[in-house]
Amino acid sequence: MDRTEVVASVAGDLYATERAIDDAITAATTLVQSMIGARTLLKVSHVAGSASQTKAMEAIAALSAAREAIVASHSQMQKDHRRMGWGTYAVGALDKPDDFNEEFDTGGGVKQQLRSVPNSRVA
């Protein structure tokens, strides 16, 4: 295996990890939404299930911390890569759209469209 193949392999593992964490966050938030919806449909008190819902939200917070850590790892790998003088490898995630206004497949046959939104922050 040459250096390019090794770097591409590590990059693929990095992107897979980033995606897995995002998928876990999505699943956990869906769980909390389901818990709230079920409580509403069953006409159960807001107090019921409060502890379990809190634990699920703690899991989301932990996943968020994991996401921050893997993003920091990604950034550090980029710095290390440049420091070793290996230049830039345009491996990148394969599911990034070329143009933010084009549709792209999210992997499950679902098409999404990204669009630009105005910056509403007041400076």
Buried (B, 14 or more C-beta within 10 A) or exposed (E): EEEEEEBBEEBEEBBEBBEEBEEBBEEBBEBBEEBEEEBEEEEEEEEEBEEEBEEBBEBBEEBEEBBEEBEEEBEEBEEEBEEEEEEEEEBEEEEEEEEEEEEBEEEEEEEEEEEEEEEEEEE
